[in-house]
Amino acid sequence: MDGSAPGLGAADPQLQRFIEVETQKQRFQQLVHQMTELCWEKCMDKPGPKLDSRAETCFVNCVERFIDTSQFILNRLEQTQKSKSAFSESLSD
Amino acid sequence: MESGFGSDFGGCGGGKLDPGLIMEQRMTDKCFRKCIGKPGGALDNSEQKCIAMCMDRYMDAWNTVSRAYNSRLQRERANM
């Protein structure tokens, strides 16, 4: 590549777009792995010949509640930071 | 593939990050926990059968989670 542009894909919006999409896919997969692992503990008893509908429902609910939890935490942290202006100072780490 | 990259983990069309390796590690962990009681001198038939079923169920679970997550993402996007 003979472009003098600094940074990946800075001169090529198509490449940049490709990188964005691939990064998103990766993030998606990582989360699926994480949620599958967590929800397996909550939803699976003894592995049977197929995934019964109760377990399947549990997995679906589990995903939704996981995302709800994540959003809840984000929102509350945001609120806490807004209401306490000294919040970042009170974090002694 | 803009409509969602949450498709089933069957043929693994976008295997750029080798999800197979992560999958193998998790399966080994989960299925060992579910299927092996007191470790004996070898894996007996029932343990092997359990592990095989466990692998398939883990795959099913992965696909279910993937679909559910994808749906949620699309719903969130629709609400923006």
Backbone of each chain as nested JSON, in Angstrom:
{
  "chains": [
    {"id": "A", "residues": [
      {"number": 1, "name": "MET", "atoms": {"N": [0.848, -1.19, 0.0], "CA": [0.0, 0.0, 0.0], "C": [0.878, 1.233, 0.0]}},
      {"number": 2, "name": "ASP", "atoms": {"N": [0.646, 2.085, -0.981], "CA": [1.558, 3.205, -1.084], "C": [0.906, 4.491, -0.584]}},
      {"number": 3, "name": "GLY", "atoms": {"N": [-0.154, 4.382, 0.183], "CA": [-0.774, 5.6, 0.704], "C": [0.048, 6.175, 1.833]}},
      {"number": 4, "name": "SER", "atoms": {"N": [0.115, 7.46, 1.905], "CA": [0.873, 8.069, 2.981], "C": [-0.03, 8.404, 4.153]}},
      {"number": 5, "name": "ALA", "atoms": {"N": [-1.284, 8.014, 4.087], "CA": [-2.23, 8.37, 5.146], "C": [-1.923, 7.594, 6.428]}},
      {"number": 6, "name": "PRO", "atoms": {"N": [-1.851, 8.279, 7.532], "CA": [-1.579, 7.603, 8.807], "C": [-2.837, 6.914, 9.319]}},
      {"number": 7, "name": "GLY", "atoms": {"N": [-2.662, 5.808, 10.012], "CA": [-3.825, 5.143, 10.584], "C": [-4.475, 4.204, 9.593]}},
      {"number": 8, "name": "LEU", "atoms": {"N": [-5.026, 3.195, 10.12], "CA": [-5.604, 2.142, 9.296], "C": [-6.836, 2.641, 8.564]}},
      {"number": 9, "name": "GLY", "atoms": {"N": [-6.81, 2.522, 7.28], "CA": [-8.011, 2.803, 6.496], "C": [-8.391, 4.258, 6.465]}},
      {"number": 10, "name": "ALA", "atoms": {"N": [-7.482, 5.14, 6.89], "CA": [-7.828, 6.549, 6.94], "C": [-8.164, 7.073, 5.557]}},
      {"number": 11, "name": "ALA", "atoms": {"N": [-7.495, 6.522, 4.534], "CA": [-7.731, 7.02, 3.19], "C": [-8.75, 6.148, 2.466]}},
      {"number": 12, "name": "ASP", "atoms": {"N": [-9.201, 5.081, 3.109], "CA": [-10.079, 4.142, 2.438], "C": [-11.309, 3.864, 3.294]}},
      {"number": 13, "name": "PRO", "atoms": {"N": [-12.393, 4.57, 2.989], "CA": [-13.612, 4.393, 3.797], "C": [-14.164, 2.981, 3.724]}},
      {"number": 14, "name": "GLN", "atoms": {"N": [-13.903, 2.321, 2.603], "CA": [-14.393, 0.949, 2.453], "C": [-13.684, 0.02, 3.428]}},
      {"number": 15, "name": "LEU", "atoms": {"N": [-12.389, 0.198, 3.538], "CA": [-11.605, -0.614, 4.459], "C": [-12.019, -0.326, 5.898]}},
      {"number": 16, "name": "GLN", "atoms": {"N": [-12.237, 0.952, 6.157], "CA": [-12.659, 1.347, 7.497], "C": [-13.983, 0.695, 7.859]}},
      {"number": 17, "name": "ARG", "atoms": {"N": [-14.884, 0.709, 6.916], "CA": [-16.196, 0.1, 7.114], "C": [-16.047, -1.387, 7.391]}},
      {"number": 18, "name": "PHE", "atoms": {"N": [-15.171, -2.026, 6.61], "CA": [-14.921, -3.457, 6.77], "C": [-14.424, -3.751, 8.18]}},
      {"number": 19, "name": "ILE", "atoms": {"N": [-13.483, -2.933, 8.635], "CA": [-12.935, -3.126, 9.978], "C": [-14.013, -2.947, 11.04]}},
      {"number": 20, "name": "GLU", "atoms": {"N": [-14.859, -1.931, 10.854], "CA": [-15.958, -1.714, 11.805], "C": [-16.84, -2.94, 11.913]}},
      {"number": 21, "name": "VAL", "atoms": {"N": [-17.232, -3.443, 10.745], "CA": [-18.14, -4.593, 10.719], "C": [-17.5, -5.815, 11.36]}},
      {"number": 22, "name": "GLU", "atoms": {"N": [-16.238, -6.046, 11.024], "CA": [-15.551, -7.213, 11.583], "C": [-15.406, -7.094, 13.094]}},
      {"number": 23, "name": "THR", "atoms": {"N": [-15.115, -5.885, 13.556], "CA": [-15.006, -5.674, 15.001], "C": [-16.328, -5.936, 15.692]}},
      {"number": 24, "name": "GLN", "atoms": {"N": [-17.406, -5.46, 15.065], "CA": [-18.727, -5.699, 15.63], "C": [-19.036, -7.184, 15.707]}},
      {"number": 25, "name": "LYS", "atoms": {"N": [-18.706, -7.888, 14.618], "CA": [-18.959, -9.328, 14.593], "C": [-18.22, -10.009, 15.724]}},
      {"number": 26, "name": "GLN", "atoms": {"N": [-16.987, -9.582, 15.924], "CA": [-16.17, -10.185, 16.972], "C": [-16.779, -9.937, 18.345]}},
      {"number": 27, "name": "ARG", "atoms": {"N": [-17.214, -8.695, 18.568], "CA": [-17.836, -8.345, 19.841], "C": [-19.089, -9.168, 20.047]}},
      {"number": 28, "name": "PHE", "atoms": {"N": [-19.847, -9.295, 18.988], "CA": [-21.062, -10.099, 19.057], "C": [-20.734, -11.522, 19.481]}},
      {"number": 29, "name": "GLN", "atoms": {"N": [-19.782, -12.13, 18.81], "CA": [-19.416, -13.508, 19.129], "C": [-18.915, -13.647, 20.56]}},
      {"number": 30, "name": "GLN", "atoms": {"N": [-18.115, -12.698, 20.99], "CA": [-17.595, -12.756, 22.357], "C": [-18.726, -12.762, 23.36]}},
      {"number": 31, "name": "LEU", "atoms": {"N": [-19.696, -11.888, 23.127], "CA": [-20.836, -11.828, 24.031], "C": [-21.663, -13.096, 23.992]}},
      {"number": 32, "name": "VAL", "atoms": {"N": [-21.827, -13.649, 22.809], "CA": [-22.582, -14.901, 22.721], "C": [-21.883, -15.995, 23.52]}},
      {"number": 33, "name": "HIS", "atoms": {"N": [-20.565, -16.07, 23.398], "CA": [-19.81, -17.048, 24.18], "C": [-20.024, -16.827, 25.675]}},
      {"number": 34, "name": "GLN", "atoms": {"N": [-19.908, -15.576, 26.075], "CA": [-20.047, -15.244, 27.49], "C": [-21.434, -15.59, 28.014]}},
      {"number": 35, "name": "MET", "atoms": {"N": [-22.46, -15.183, 27.269], "CA": [-23.826, -15.438, 27.717], "C": [-24.158, -16.917, 27.699]}},
      {"number": 36, "name": "THR", "atoms": {"N": [-23.679, -17.629, 26.68], "CA": [-23.941, -19.065, 26.626], "C": [-23.375, -19.738, 27.869]}},
      {"number": 37, "name": "GLU", "atoms": {"N": [-22.161, -19.334, 28.214], "CA": [-21.519, -19.922, 29.386], "C": [-22.312, -19.649, 30.66]}},
      {"number": 38, "name": "LEU", "atoms": {"N": [-22.69, -18.387, 30.843], "CA": [-23.435, -18.002, 32.04], "C": [-24.796, -18.684, 32.087]}},
      {"number": 39, "name": "CYS", "atoms": {"N": [-25.498, -18.635, 30.972], "CA": [-26.864, -19.143, 30.943], "C": [-26.899, -20.667, 31.036]}},
      {"number": 40, "name": "TRP", "atoms": {"N": [-25.858, -21.296, 30.55], "CA": [-25.761, -22.752, 30.699], "C": [-25.848, -23.142, 32.176]}},
      {"number": 41, "name": "GLU", "atoms": {"N": [-25.141, -22.406, 33.012], "CA": [-25.168, -22.694, 34.445], "C": [-26.555, -22.531, 35.025]}},
      {"number": 42, "name": "LYS", "atoms": {"N": [-27.304, -21.578, 34.507], "CA": [-28.621, -21.292, 35.064], "C": [-29.731, -22.14, 34.467]}},
      {"number": 43, "name": "CYS", "atoms": {"N": [-29.532, -22.593, 33.257], "CA": [-30.657, -23.175, 32.525], "C": [-30.555, -24.664, 32.235]}},
      {"number": 44, "name": "MET", "atoms": {"N": [-29.391, -25.201, 32.392], "CA": [-29.175, -26.579, 31.967], "C": [-29.016, -27.499, 33.159]}},
      {"number": 45, "name": "ASP", "atoms": {"N": [-29.84, -28.552, 33.205], "CA": [-29.611, -29.577, 34.214], "C": [-28.697, -30.627, 33.616]}},
      {"number": 46, "name": "LYS", "atoms": {"N": [-29.242, -31.819, 33.423], "CA": [-28.43, -32.877, 32.818], "C": [-28.659, -32.841, 31.308]}},
      {"number": 47, "name": "PRO", "atoms": {"N": [-27.608, -32.849, 30.519], "CA": [-27.785, -32.8, 29.056], "C": [-28.594, -33.997, 28.562]}},
      {"number": 48, "name": "GLY", "atoms": {"N": [-29.635, -33.676, 27.788], "CA": [-30.493, -34.733, 27.266], "C": [-30.36, -34.85, 25.766]}},
      {"number": 49, "name": "PRO", "atoms": {"N": [-31.244, -35.662, 25.157], "CA": [-31.175, -35.872, 23.707], "C": [-31.553, -34.64, 22.9]}},
      {"number": 50, "name": "LYS", "atoms": {"N": [-32.257, -33.693, 23.545], "CA": [-32.46, -32.427, 22.853], "C": [-32.735, -31.312, 23.854]}},
      {"number": 51, "name": "LEU", "atoms": {"N": [-32.694, -30.081, 23.361], "CA": [-32.938, -28.927, 24.211], "C": [-34.442, -28.768, 24.373]}},
      {"number": 52, "name": "ASP", "atoms": {"N": [-34.959, -29.062, 25.582], "CA": [-36.41, -28.979, 25.726], "C": [-36.867, -27.515, 25.778]}},
      {"number": 53, "name": "SER", "atoms": {"N": [-38.153, -27.322, 25.606], "CA": [-38.653, -25.957, 25.421], "C": [-38.483, -25.111, 26.673]}},
      {"number": 54, "name": "ARG", "atoms": {"N": [-38.482, -25.768, 27.845], "CA": [-38.305, -25.002, 29.076], "C": [-36.899, -24.42, 29.131]}},
      {"number": 55, "name": "ALA", "atoms": {"N": [-35.911, -25.266, 28.771], "CA": [-34.525, -24.797, 28.756], "C": [-34.342, -23.712, 27.711]}},
      {"number": 56, "name": "GLU", "atoms": {"N": [-34.954, -23.91, 26.552], "CA": [-34.84, -22.931, 25.478], "C": [-35.395, -21.573, 25.916]}},
      {"number": 57, "name": "THR", "atoms": {"N": [-36.564, -21.597, 26.542], "CA": [-37.153, -20.356, 27.057], "C": [-36.228, -19.711, 28.073]}},
      {"number": 58, "name": "CYS", "atoms": {"N": [-35.649, -20.554, 28.913], "CA": [-34.73, -20.04, 29.927], "C": [-33.56, -19.322, 29.279]}},
      {"number": 59, "name": "PHE", "atoms": {"N": [-32.996, -19.918, 28.229], "CA": [-31.871, -19.284, 27.549], "C": [-32.262, -17.934, 26.966]}},
      {"number": 60, "name": "VAL", "atoms": {"N": [-33.44, -17.89, 26.338], "CA": [-33.891, -16.628, 25.746], "C": [-34.073, -15.561, 26.824]}},
      {"number": 61, "name": "ASN", "atoms": {"N": [-34.756, -15.94, 27.902], "CA": [-34.94, -14.997, 29.018], "C": [-33.611, -14.548, 29.584]}},
      {"number": 62, "name": "CYS", "atoms": {"N": [-32.718, -15.499, 29.675], "CA": [-31.399, -15.223, 30.246], "C": [-30.68, -14.14, 29.438]}},
      {"number": 63, "name": "VAL", "atoms": {"N": [-30.718, -14.252, 28.133], "CA": [-30.082, -13.25, 27.273], "C": [-30.692, -11.878, 27.507]}},
      {"number": 64, "name": "GLU", "atoms": {"N": [-32.025, -11.839, 27.511], "CA": [-32.723, -10.568, 27.696], "C": [-32.383, -9.95, 29.043]}},
      {"number": 65, "name": "ARG", "atoms": {"N": [-32.408, -10.752, 30.097], "CA": [-32.126, -10.235, 31.445], "C": [-30.67, -9.82, 31.57]}},
      {"number": 66, "name": "PHE", "atoms": {"N": [-29.798, -10.51, 30.884], "CA": [-28.382, -10.137, 30.933], "C": [-28.197, -8.741, 30.35]}},
      {"number": 67, "name": "ILE", "atoms": {"N": [-28.835, -8.519, 29.2], "CA": [-28.71, -7.211, 28.557], "C": [-29.397, -6.138, 29.399]}},
      {"number": 68, "name": "ASP", "atoms": {"N": [-30.551, -6.48, 29.977], "CA": [-31.22, -5.538, 30.876], "C": [-30.3, -5.159, 32.035]}},
      {"number": 69, "name": "THR", "atoms": {"N": [-29.651, -6.158, 32.594], "CA": [-28.728, -5.922, 33.711], "C": [-27.623, -4.974, 33.295]}},
      {"number": 70, "name": "SER", "atoms": {"N": [-27.05, -5.245, 32.143], "CA": [-25.972, -4.414, 31.639], "C": [-26.427, -2.968, 31.459]}},
      {"number": 71, "name": "GLN", "atoms": {"N": [-27.593, -2.787, 30.885], "CA": [-28.115, -1.435, 30.672], "C": [-28.432, -0.746, 31.991]}},
      {"number": 72, "name": "PHE", "atoms": {"N": [-29.015, -1.504, 32.9], "CA": [-29.351, -0.965, 34.216], "C": [-28.11, -0.414, 34.901]}},
      {"number": 73, "name": "ILE", "atoms": {"N": [-27.065, -1.214, 34.864], "CA": [-25.818, -0.819, 35.512], "C": [-25.235, 0.432, 34.863]}},
      {"number": 74, "name": "LEU", "atoms": {"N": [-25.23, 0.439, 33.541], "CA": [-24.726, 1.609, 32.819], "C": [-25.497, 2.858, 33.197]}},
      {"number": 75, "name": "ASN", "atoms": {"N": [-26.819, 2.757, 33.176], "CA": [-27.664, 3.909, 33.488], "C": [-27.438, 4.416, 34.899]}},
      {"number": 76, "name": "ARG", "atoms": {"N": [-27.392, 3.471, 35.828], "CA": [-27.252, 3.875, 37.219], "C": [-25.886, 4.5, 37.485]}},
      {"number": 77, "name": "LEU", "atoms": {"N": [-24.871, 3.952, 36.891], "CA": [-23.528, 4.532, 37.03], "C": [-23.499, 5.941, 36.485]}},
      {"number": 78, "name": "GLU", "atoms": {"N": [-24.166, 6.111, 35.329], "CA": [-24.241, 7.417, 34.719], "C": [-24.916, 8.41, 35.651]}},
      {"number": 79, "name": "GLN", "atoms": {"N": [-26.051, 7.973, 36.241], "CA": [-26.787, 8.83, 37.167], "C": [-25.945, 9.187, 38.376]}},
      {"number": 80, "name": "THR", "atoms": {"N": [-25.279, 8.169, 38.903], "CA": [-24.453, 8.398, 40.091], "C": [-23.374, 9.431, 39.802]}},
      {"number": 81, "name": "GLN", "atoms": {"N": [-22.797, 9.323, 38.617], "CA": [-21.748, 10.274, 38.275], "C": [-22.274, 11.682, 38.116]}},
      {"number": 82, "name": "LYS", "atoms": {"N": [-23.499, 11.779, 37.576], "CA": [-24.073, 13.104, 37.378], "C": [-24.418, 13.757, 38.696]}},
      {"number": 83, "name": "SER", "atoms": {"N": [-25.054, 12.972, 39.6], "CA": [-25.569, 13.573, 40.826], "C": [-24.456, 13.891, 41.817]}},
      {"number": 84, "name": "LYS", "atoms": {"N": [-23.401, 13.076, 41.753], "CA": [-22.302, 13.365, 42.668], "C": [-21.148, 13.936, 41.868]}},
      {"number": 85, "name": "SER", "atoms": {"N": [-20.935, 15.195, 41.949], "CA": [-19.859, 15.777, 41.162], "C": [-18.517, 15.327, 41.689]}},
      {"number": 86, "name": "ALA", "atoms": {"N": [-18.472, 14.96, 42.951], "CA": [-17.218, 14.5, 43.535], "C": [-17.033, 13.009, 43.362]}},
      {"number": 87, "name": "PHE", "atoms": {"N": [-17.833, 12.424, 42.512], "CA": [-17.804, 10.959, 42.379], "C": [-16.415, 10.464, 42.03]}},
      {"number": 88, "name": "SER", "atoms": {"N": [-15.822, 11.082, 41.019], "CA": [-14.531, 10.57, 40.566], "C": [-13.449, 10.808, 41.604]}},
      {"number": 89, "name": "GLU", "atoms": {"N": [-13.634, 11.834, 42.429], "CA": [-12.654, 12.071, 43.481], "C": [-12.795, 11.053, 44.597]}},
      {"number": 90, "name": "SER", "atoms": {"N": [-14.04, 10.632, 44.801], "CA": [-14.26, 9.698, 45.905], "C": [-13.79, 8.293, 45.579]}},
      {"number": 91, "name": "LEU", "atoms": {"N": [-13.457, 8.064, 44.306], "CA": [-12.907, 6.768, 43.928], "C": [-11.429, 6.786, 44.256]}},
      {"number": 92, "name": "SER", "atoms": {"N": [-11.091, 6.133, 45.312], "CA": [-9.716, 6.299, 45.777], "C": [-8.713, 5.405, 45.077]}},
      {"number": 93, "name": "ASP", "atoms": {"N": [-9.141, 4.709, 44.055], "CA": [-8.14, 3.834, 43.404], "C": [-7.356, 4.548, 42.321]}}
    ]},
    {"id": "B", "residues": [
      {"number": 1, "name": "MET", "atoms": {"N": [-24.409, -9.346, 4.922], "CA": [-24.547, -9.871, 6.299], "C": [-24.98, -8.77, 7.244]}},
      {"number": 2, "name": "GLU", "atoms": {"N": [-25.537, -7.672, 6.685], "CA": [-25.888, -6.533, 7.528], "C": [-27.08, -6.842, 8.408]}},
      {"number": 3, "name": "SER", "atoms": {"N": [-27.882, -7.799, 8.004], "CA": [-29.103, -8.054, 8.759], "C": [-28.818, -8.706, 10.098]}},
      {"number": 4, "name": "GLY", "atoms": {"N": [-27.598, -9.044, 10.318], "CA": [-27.281, -9.606, 11.628], "C": [-26.238, -10.691, 11.485]}},
      {"number": 5, "name": "PHE", "atoms": {"N": [-25.271, -10.61, 12.37], "CA": [-24.226, -11.618, 12.277], "C": [-24.466, -12.702, 13.296]}},
      {"number": 6, "name": "GLY", "atoms": {"N": [-25.716, -12.837, 13.684], "CA": [-25.979, -13.831, 14.721], "C": [-26.379, -15.163, 14.189]}},
      {"number": 7, "name": "SER", "atoms": {"N": [-26.057, -15.458, 12.996], "CA": [-26.549, -16.713, 12.415], "C": [-25.995, -17.929, 13.138]}},
      {"number": 8, "name": "ASP", "atoms": {"N": [-26.578, -19.037, 12.85], "CA": [-26.263, -20.277, 13.549], "C": [-24.811, -20.691, 13.389]}},
      {"number": 9, "name": "PHE", "atoms": {"N": [-24.344, -21.334, 14.398], "CA": [-22.953, -21.774, 14.415], "C": [-22.838, -23.133, 13.758]}},
      {"number": 10, "name": "GLY", "atoms": {"N": [-23.418, -23.309, 12.602], "CA": [-23.318, -24.621, 11.97], "C": [-22.148, -24.649, 11.033]}},
      {"number": 11, "name": "GLY", "atoms": {"N": [-22.266, -23.944, 9.925], "CA": [-21.199, -23.984, 8.953], "C": [-20.107, -22.984, 9.224]}},
      {"number": 12, "name": "CYS", "atoms": {"N": [-20.353, -22.056, 10.115], "CA": [-19.326, -21.093, 10.506], "C": [-18.765, -20.346, 9.314]}},
      {"number": 13, "name": "GLY", "atoms": {"N": [-19.616, -19.558, 8.671], "CA": [-19.188, -18.863, 7.466], "C": [-18.152, -17.792, 7.731]}},
      {"number": 14, "name": "GLY", "atoms": {"N": [-18.222, -17.173, 8.912], "CA": [-17.261, -16.102, 9.146], "C": [-16.244, -16.503, 10.172]}},
      {"number": 15, "name": "GLY", "atoms": {"N": [-15.58, -17.607, 9.969], "CA": [-14.69, -18.139, 11.012], "C": [-13.374, -17.433, 11.128]}},
      {"number": 16, "name": "LYS", "atoms": {"N": [-13.404, -16.122, 11.195], "CA": [-12.138, -15.404, 11.191], "C": [-11.462, -15.424, 12.542]}},
      {"number": 17, "name": "LEU", "atoms": {"N": [-12.236, -15.55, 13.602], "CA": [-11.561, -15.565, 14.891], "C": [-11.52, -16.956, 15.478]}},
      {"number": 18, "name": "ASP", "atoms": {"N": [-11.656, -17.985, 14.661], "CA": [-11.6, -19.354, 15.131], "C": [-12.456, -19.573, 16.373]}},
      {"number": 19, "name": "PRO", "atoms": {"N": [-13.752, -19.407, 16.257], "CA": [-14.63, -19.659, 17.403], "C": [-14.59, -21.116, 17.827]}},
      {"number": 20, "name": "GLY", "atoms": {"N": [-14.073, -21.956, 16.945], "CA": [-13.979, -23.37, 17.271], "C": [-13.132, -23.638, 18.49]}},
      {"number": 21, "name": "LEU", "atoms": {"N": [-12.071, -22.884, 18.63], "CA": [-11.164, -23.109, 19.758], "C": [-11.81, -22.726, 21.075]}},
      {"number": 22, "name": "ILE", "atoms": {"N": [-12.45, -21.546, 21.087], "CA": [-13.144, -21.106, 22.296], "C": [-14.239, -22.109, 22.632]}},
      {"number": 23, "name": "MET", "atoms": {"N": [-14.965, -22.517, 21.605], "CA": [-16.045, -23.464, 21.767], "C": [-15.542, -24.731, 22.445]}},
      {"number": 24, "name": "GLU", "atoms": {"N": [-14.418, -25.236, 21.943], "CA": [-13.867, -26.484, 22.464], "C": [-13.535, -26.353, 23.943]}},
      {"number": 25, "name": "GLN", "atoms": {"N": [-12.92, -25.224, 24.302], "CA": [-12.556, -25.021, 25.705], "C": [-13.777, -24.993, 26.608]}},
      {"number": 26, "name": "ARG", "atoms": {"N": [-14.789, -24.244, 26.19], "CA": [-15.993, -24.141, 27.011], "C": [-16.719, -25.464, 27.12]}},
      {"number": 27, "name": "MET", "atoms": {"N": [-16.819, -26.164, 25.983], "CA": [-17.477, -27.464, 26.004], "C": [-16.773, -28.405, 26.953]}},
      {"number": 28, "name": "THR", "atoms": {"N": [-15.464, -28.441, 26.867], "CA": [-14.712, -29.352, 27.726], "C": [-15.003, -29.048, 29.188]}},
      {"number": 29, "name": "ASP", "atoms": {"N": [-14.976, -27.766, 29.525], "CA": [-15.238, -27.36, 30.896], "C": [-16.639, -27.752, 31.323]}},
      {"number": 30, "name": "LYS", "atoms": {"N": [-17.624, -27.333, 30.542], "CA": [-19.013, -27.551, 30.926], "C": [-19.377, -29.027, 30.966]}},
      {"number": 31, "name": "CYS", "atoms": {"N": [-18.949, -29.755, 29.972], "CA": [-19.353, -31.147, 29.879], "C": [-18.607, -32.03, 30.873]}},
      {"number": 32, "name": "PHE", "atoms": {"N": [-17.4, -31.646, 31.191], "CA": [-16.71, -32.366, 32.262], "C": [-17.487, -32.219, 33.564]}},
      {"number": 33, "name": "ARG", "atoms": {"N": [-17.904, -30.996, 33.838], "CA": [-18.655, -30.757, 35.066], "C": [-19.969, -31.525, 35.106]}},
      {"number": 34, "name": "LYS", "atoms": {"N": [-20.657, -31.572, 33.971], "CA": [-21.974, -32.21, 33.95], "C": [-21.903, -33.73, 33.919]}},
      {"number": 35, "name": "CYS", "atoms": {"N": [-20.88, -34.264, 33.314], "CA": [-20.898, -35.686, 32.962], "C": [-19.969, -36.584, 33.76]}},
      {"number": 36, "name": "ILE", "atoms": {"N": [-18.939, -35.988, 34.324], "CA": [-17.985, -36.823, 35.028], "C": [-18.186, -36.669, 36.53]}},
      {"number": 37, "name": "GLY", "atoms": {"N": [-18.55, -37.768, 37.177], "CA": [-18.707, -37.723, 38.613], "C": [-17.353, -37.926, 39.262]}},
      {"number": 38, "name": "LYS", "atoms": {"N": [-17.219, -39.08, 39.876], "CA": [-15.923, -39.387, 40.468], "C": [-15.04, -39.93, 39.355]}},
      {"number": 39, "name": "PRO", "atoms": {"N": [-13.933, -39.284, 39.058], "CA": [-13.114, -39.739, 37.921], "C": [-12.591, -41.148, 38.133]}},
      {"number": 40, "name": "GLY", "atoms": {"N": [-12.861, -41.994, 37.129], "CA": [-12.399, -43.372, 37.2], "C": [-11.12, -43.558, 36.406]}},
      {"number": 41, "name": "GLY", "atoms": {"N": [-10.816, -44.785, 36.079], "CA": [-9.586, -45.093, 35.363], "C": [-9.683, -44.824, 33.876]}},
      {"number": 42, "name": "ALA", "atoms": {"N": [-10.94, -44.648, 33.398], "CA": [-11.16, -44.345, 31.984], "C": [-12.563, -43.762, 31.857]}},
      {"number": 43, "name": "LEU", "atoms": {"N": [-12.879, -43.178, 30.708], "CA": [-14.241, -42.697, 30.468], "C": [-15.124, -43.891, 30.112]}},
      {"number": 44, "name": "ASP", "atoms": {"N": [-16.133, -44.167, 30.936], "CA": [-16.991, -45.294, 30.587], "C": [-18.032, -44.883, 29.559]}},
      {"number": 45, "name": "ASN", "atoms": {"N": [-18.821, -45.869, 29.112], "CA": [-19.785, -45.639, 28.033], "C": [-20.79, -44.544, 28.335]}},
      {"number": 46, "name": "SER", "atoms": {"N": [-21.32, -44.562, 29.553], "CA": [-22.34, -43.569, 29.891], "C": [-21.735, -42.169, 29.918]}},
      {"number": 47, "name": "GLU", "atoms": {"N": [-20.513, -42.083, 30.374], "CA": [-19.853, -40.78, 30.391], "C": [-19.623, -40.27, 28.966]}},
      {"number": 48, "name": "GLN", "atoms": {"N": [-19.193, -41.159, 28.093], "CA": [-18.964, -40.756, 26.707], "C": [-20.265, -40.313, 26.048]}},
      {"number": 49, "name": "LYS", "atoms": {"N": [-21.326, -41.069, 26.327], "CA": [-22.634, -40.733, 25.763], "C": [-23.089, -39.37, 26.277]}},
      {"number": 50, "name": "CYS", "atoms": {"N": [-22.885, -39.163, 27.552], "CA": [-23.259, -37.889, 28.164], "C": [-22.492, -36.735, 27.533]}},
      {"number": 51, "name": "ILE", "atoms": {"N": [-21.196, -36.948, 27.35], "CA": [-20.368, -35.886, 26.765], "C": [-20.835, -35.556, 25.354]}},
      {"number": 52, "name": "ALA", "atoms": {"N": [-21.139, -36.594, 24.577], "CA": [-21.605, -36.365, 23.207], "C": [-22.899, -35.559, 23.2]}},
      {"number": 53, "name": "MET", "atoms": {"N": [-23.834, -35.948, 24.06], "CA": [-25.099, -35.214, 24.149], "C": [-24.859, -33.794, 24.621]}},
      {"number": 54, "name": "CYS", "atoms": {"N": [-23.981, -33.675, 25.591], "CA": [-23.668, -32.374, 26.161], "C": [-23.123, -31.435, 25.092]}},
      {"number": 55, "name": "MET", "atoms": {"N": [-22.259, -31.941, 24.253], "CA": [-21.692, -31.123, 23.178], "C": [-22.787, -30.614, 22.26]}},
      {"number": 56, "name": "ASP", "atoms": {"N": [-23.688, -31.515, 21.892], "CA": [-24.788, -31.125, 21.009], "C": [-25.69, -30.087, 21.677]}},
      {"number": 57, "name": "ARG", "atoms": {"N": [-25.967, -30.303, 22.973], "CA": [-26.834, -29.352, 23.698], "C": [-26.15, -28.004, 23.846]}},
      {"number": 58, "name": "TYR", "atoms": {"N": [-24.845, -28.04, 24.014], "CA": [-24.12, -26.77, 24.146], "C": [-24.208, -25.984, 22.846]}},
      {"number": 59, "name": "MET", "atoms": {"N": [-24.063, -26.689, 21.75], "CA": [-24.216, -26.084, 20.422], "C": [-25.608, -25.491, 20.267]}},
      {"number": 60, "name": "ASP", "atoms": {"N": [-26.624, -26.264, 20.666], "CA": [-28.004, -25.778, 20.604], "C": [-28.156, -24.508, 21.434]}},
      {"number": 61, "name": "ALA", "atoms": {"N": [-27.579, -24.554, 22.615], "CA": [-27.658, -23.393, 23.506], "C": [-26.996, -22.188, 22.855]}},
      {"number": 62, "name": "TRP", "atoms": {"N": [-25.826, -22.394, 22.302], "CA": [-25.093, -21.32, 21.636], "C": [-25.948, -20.695, 20.537]}},
      {"number": 63, "name": "ASN", "atoms": {"N": [-26.553, -21.532, 19.725], "CA": [-27.393, -21.03, 18.648], "C": [-28.612, -20.268, 19.175]}},
      {"number": 64, "name": "THR", "atoms": {"N": [-29.206, -20.804, 20.233], "CA": [-30.361, -20.129, 20.831], "C": [-29.966, -18.746, 21.352]}},
      {"number": 65, "name": "VAL", "atoms": {"N": [-28.849, -18.703, 22.058], "CA": [-28.36, -17.427, 22.595], "C": [-28.055, -16.46, 21.464]}},
      {"number": 66, "name": "SER", "atoms": {"N": [-27.403, -16.956, 20.435], "CA": [-27.04, -16.129, 19.304], "C": [-28.272, -15.511, 18.654]}},
      {"number": 67, "name": "ARG", "atoms": {"N": [-29.295, -16.328, 18.443], "CA": [-30.535, -15.82, 17.841], "C": [-31.211, -14.807, 18.75]}},
      {"number": 68, "name": "ALA", "atoms": {"N": [-31.285, -15.125, 20.032], "CA": [-31.95, -14.229, 20.982], "C": [-31.221, -12.882, 21.053]}},
      {"number": 69, "name": "TYR", "atoms": {"N": [-29.909, -12.946, 21.076], "CA": [-29.124, -11.729, 21.144], "C": [-29.318, -10.889, 19.878]}},
      {"number": 70, "name": "ASN", "atoms": {"N": [-29.293, -11.558, 18.757], "CA": [-29.493, -10.877, 17.49], "C": [-30.854, -10.18, 17.449]}},
      {"number": 71, "name": "SER", "atoms": {"N": [-31.892, -10.898, 17.889], "CA": [-33.238, -10.304, 17.917], "C": [-33.257, -9.057, 18.789]}},
      {"number": 72, "name": "ARG", "atoms": {"N": [-32.639, -9.177, 19.956], "CA": [-32.624, -8.047, 20.888], "C": [-31.915, -6.856, 20.263]}},
      {"number": 73, "name": "LEU", "atoms": {"N": [-30.792, -7.1, 19.608], "CA": [-30.043, -6.029, 18.966], "C": [-30.893, -5.338, 17.9]}},
      {"number": 74, "name": "GLN", "atoms": {"N": [-31.604, -6.143, 17.116], "CA": [-32.425, -5.559, 16.067], "C": [-33.57, -4.751, 16.657]}},
      {"number": 75, "name": "ARG", "atoms": {"N": [-34.108, -5.235, 17.77], "CA": [-35.187, -4.511, 18.431], "C": [-34.682, -3.173, 18.949]}},
      {"number": 76, "name": "GLU", "atoms": {"N": [-33.491, -3.2, 19.557], "CA": [-32.907, -1.973, 20.085], "C": [-32.671, -0.975, 18.956]}},
      {"number": 77, "name": "ARG", "atoms": {"N": [-32.173, -1.486, 17.837], "CA": [-31.895, -0.616, 16.701], "C": [-33.176, -0.013, 16.174]}},
      {"number": 78, "name": "ALA", "atoms": {"N": [-34.244, -0.793, 16.158], "CA": [-35.525, -0.306, 15.652], "C": [-36.092, 0.786, 16.542]}},
      {"number": 79, "name": "ASN", "atoms": {"N": [-35.726, 0.731, 17.844], "CA": [-36.265, 1.713, 18.776], "C": [-35.469, 3.002, 18.848]}},
      {"number": 80, "name": "MET", "atoms": {"N": [-34.325, 3.003, 18.172], "CA": [-33.46, 4.193, 18.309], "C": [-34.067, 5.399, 17.624]}}
    ]}
  ]
}
